[in-house]
């Protein structure tokens, strides 16, 4: 899980599944999007199928949500969006994702509450929380949730 403080505009980042405990300072250089690895699945008939990595983007600010979505689509990810934590959690429960990227401050359910609910059901999906309002308490709580 990564907490990315961001005071200006959202930056899309490419995070491998193995990099789940990364924290970036607000002065860190943006990470250039890379082509995601596709997962290979066997459909039981001997045919192997590839699928794109799936990302759920949850942010109440439409411009940030759309900017991240367009950046990830351009990098060949499959992307779904939600405008608040409750909607995002509903989508998460009804589908599978390789990464959930969520804002910290949102109406109805904030990013920490959403992350807590996600971790109760799935401890393996990568998660990134973005915020312009980082505090030490929030950082510690988010990292304790993995």
One Martini backbone bead per residue (centre of mass of N, CA, C, O) as a GRO file, in nm:
protein
  146
    1UNK     BB    1   0.098   0.034   0.021
    2UNK     BB    2   0.031   0.372  -0.074
    3UNK     BB    3   0.121   0.706   0.004
    4UNK     BB    4   0.019   1.005  -0.182
    5UNK     BB    5   0.110   1.307  -0.172
    6UNK     BB    6  -0.107   1.579  -0.314
    7UNK     BB    7  -0.121   1.932  -0.399
    8UNK     BB    8  -0.206   1.948  -0.713
    9UNK     BB    9  -0.201   1.667  -0.890
   10UNK     BB   10  -0.258   1.389  -1.028
   11UNK     BB   11  -0.062   1.085  -1.044
   12UNK     BB   12   0.022   0.837  -1.235
   13UNK     BB   13   0.103   0.504  -1.128
   14UNK     BB   14   0.331   0.236  -1.138
   15UNK     BB   15   0.253  -0.067  -0.953
   16UNK     BB   16   0.372  -0.331  -0.841
   17UNK     BB   17   0.263  -0.594  -0.653
   18UNK     BB   18   0.538  -0.592  -0.473
   19UNK     BB   19   0.473  -0.269  -0.411
   20UNK     BB   20   0.301  -0.222  -0.102
   21UNK     BB   21   0.536  -0.043   0.084
   22UNK     BB   22   0.509   0.260  -0.038
   23UNK     BB   23   0.653   0.587  -0.004
   24UNK     BB   24   0.583   0.922  -0.115
   25UNK     BB   25   0.691   1.213  -0.172
   26UNK     BB   26   0.592   1.521  -0.302
   27UNK     BB   27   0.897   1.544  -0.449
   28UNK     BB   28   0.861   1.320  -0.628
   29UNK     BB   29   0.899   1.166  -0.904
   30UNK     BB   30   0.736   1.073  -1.157
   31UNK     BB   31   0.593   0.788  -1.288
   32UNK     BB   32   0.616   0.615  -1.559
   33UNK     BB   33   0.429   0.456  -1.759
   34UNK     BB   34   0.368   0.114  -1.801
   35UNK     BB   35   0.339  -0.186  -1.911
   36UNK     BB   36   0.142  -0.422  -1.828
   37UNK     BB   37   0.098  -0.716  -1.706
   38UNK     BB   38  -0.030  -1.010  -1.813
   39UNK     BB   39  -0.252  -1.242  -1.743
   40UNK     BB   40  -0.268  -1.598  -1.730
   41UNK     BB   41  -0.534  -1.811  -1.837
   42UNK     BB   42  -0.712  -2.109  -1.790
   43UNK     BB   43  -1.025  -2.236  -1.933
   44UNK     BB   44  -1.003  -2.575  -1.940
   45UNK     BB   45  -0.936  -2.615  -2.274
   46UNK     BB   46  -0.622  -2.520  -2.320
   47UNK     BB   47  -0.671  -2.221  -2.323
   48UNK     BB   48  -0.503  -1.919  -2.335
   49UNK     BB   49  -0.556  -1.619  -2.147
   50UNK     BB   50  -0.551  -1.269  -2.160
   51UNK     BB   51  -0.531  -1.002  -1.910
   52UNK     BB   52  -0.579  -0.716  -1.778
   53UNK     BB   53  -0.515  -0.500  -1.552
   54UNK     BB   54  -0.708  -0.408  -1.267
   55UNK     BB   55  -0.859  -0.082  -1.190
   56UNK     BB   56  -0.961   0.112  -0.906
   57UNK     BB   57  -1.104   0.440  -0.904
   58UNK     BB   58  -1.129   0.661  -0.608
   59UNK     BB   59  -1.299   0.980  -0.648
   60UNK     BB   60  -1.472   1.287  -0.595
   61UNK     BB   61  -1.289   1.413  -0.813
   62UNK     BB   62  -1.337   1.419  -1.141
   63UNK     BB   63  -1.063   1.518  -1.261
   64UNK     BB   64  -0.887   1.311  -1.120
   65UNK     BB   65  -1.029   1.054  -1.203
   66UNK     BB   66  -0.998   1.102  -1.516
   67UNK     BB   67  -0.692   1.132  -1.530
   68UNK     BB   68  -0.623   0.853  -1.423
   69UNK     BB   69  -0.786   0.689  -1.621
   70UNK     BB   70  -0.645   0.786  -1.886
   71UNK     BB   71  -0.358   0.700  -1.808
   72UNK     BB   72  -0.423   0.394  -1.769
   73UNK     BB   73  -0.541   0.340  -2.049
   74UNK     BB   74  -0.279   0.427  -2.205
   75UNK     BB   75  -0.128   0.179  -2.035
   76UNK     BB   76  -0.330  -0.080  -2.059
   77UNK     BB   77  -0.562  -0.065  -1.859
   78UNK     BB   78  -0.824  -0.165  -1.661
   79UNK     BB   79  -1.097   0.069  -1.583
   80UNK     BB   80  -1.256   0.181  -1.287
   81UNK     BB   81  -1.507   0.393  -1.132
   82UNK     BB   82  -1.553   0.612  -0.837
   83UNK     BB   83  -1.705   0.883  -0.631
   84UNK     BB   84  -1.695   0.688  -0.372
   85UNK     BB   85  -1.654   0.462  -0.121
   86UNK     BB   86  -1.923   0.309  -0.146
   87UNK     BB   87  -1.908   0.256  -0.450
   88UNK     BB   88  -1.629   0.121  -0.446
   89UNK     BB   89  -1.703  -0.115  -0.256
   90UNK     BB   90  -1.922  -0.234  -0.434
   91UNK     BB   91  -1.734  -0.296  -0.675
   92UNK     BB   92  -1.532  -0.472  -0.520
   93UNK     BB   93  -1.743  -0.697  -0.432
   94UNK     BB   94  -1.831  -0.748  -0.762
   95UNK     BB   95  -1.515  -0.773  -0.809
   96UNK     BB   96  -1.185  -0.773  -0.957
   97UNK     BB   97  -0.860  -0.648  -0.845
   98UNK     BB   98  -0.520  -0.537  -0.853
   99UNK     BB   99  -0.611  -0.227  -0.797
  100UNK     BB  100  -0.655   0.036  -0.548
  101UNK     BB  101  -0.740   0.380  -0.602
  102UNK     BB  102  -0.756   0.627  -0.333
  103UNK     BB  103  -0.897   0.858  -0.156
  104UNK     BB  104  -0.918   0.992   0.156
  105UNK     BB  105  -1.125   1.228   0.093
  106UNK     BB  106  -1.471   1.140   0.132
  107UNK     BB  107  -1.780   1.078   0.098
  108UNK     BB  108  -1.936   0.850   0.333
  109UNK     BB  109  -1.630   0.722   0.261
  110UNK     BB  110  -1.323   0.687   0.336
  111UNK     BB  111  -1.017   0.549   0.260
  112UNK     BB  112  -0.976   0.400   0.532
  113UNK     BB  113  -1.249   0.260   0.548
  114UNK     BB  114  -1.220   0.116   0.277
  115UNK     BB  115  -0.958  -0.037   0.342
  116UNK     BB  116  -1.069  -0.195   0.582
  117UNK     BB  117  -1.289  -0.348   0.417
  118UNK     BB  118  -1.101  -0.478   0.212
  119UNK     BB  119  -0.917  -0.636   0.425
  120UNK     BB  120  -1.150  -0.823   0.529
  121UNK     BB  121  -1.170  -0.967   0.224
  122UNK     BB  122  -0.869  -0.858   0.114
  123UNK     BB  123  -0.507  -0.895   0.146
  124UNK     BB  124  -0.388  -0.874  -0.180
  125UNK     BB  125  -0.475  -0.616  -0.278
  126UNK     BB  126  -0.369  -0.344  -0.405
  127UNK     BB  127  -0.296  -0.014  -0.247
  128UNK     BB  128  -0.381   0.340  -0.298
  129UNK     BB  129  -0.334   0.647  -0.126
  130UNK     BB  130  -0.462   0.971  -0.179
  131UNK     BB  131  -0.335   1.308  -0.074
  132UNK     BB  132  -0.351   1.652   0.076
  133UNK     BB  133  -0.396   1.530   0.402
  134UNK     BB  134  -0.136   1.455   0.568
  135UNK     BB  135  -0.086   1.249   0.851
  136UNK     BB  136   0.053   1.056   1.084
  137UNK     BB  137  -0.200   0.901   1.169
  138UNK     BB  138  -0.285   0.819   0.882
  139UNK     BB  139  -0.028   0.672   0.804
  140UNK     BB  140  -0.035   0.457   1.029
  141UNK     BB  141  -0.314   0.340   0.964
  142UNK     BB  142  -0.261   0.257   0.670
  143UNK     BB  143  -0.016   0.068   0.727
  144UNK     BB  144  -0.174  -0.126   0.923
  145UNK     BB  145  -0.360  -0.222   0.666
  146UNK     BB  146  -0.150  -0.258   0.409
   0.00000   0.00000   0.00000
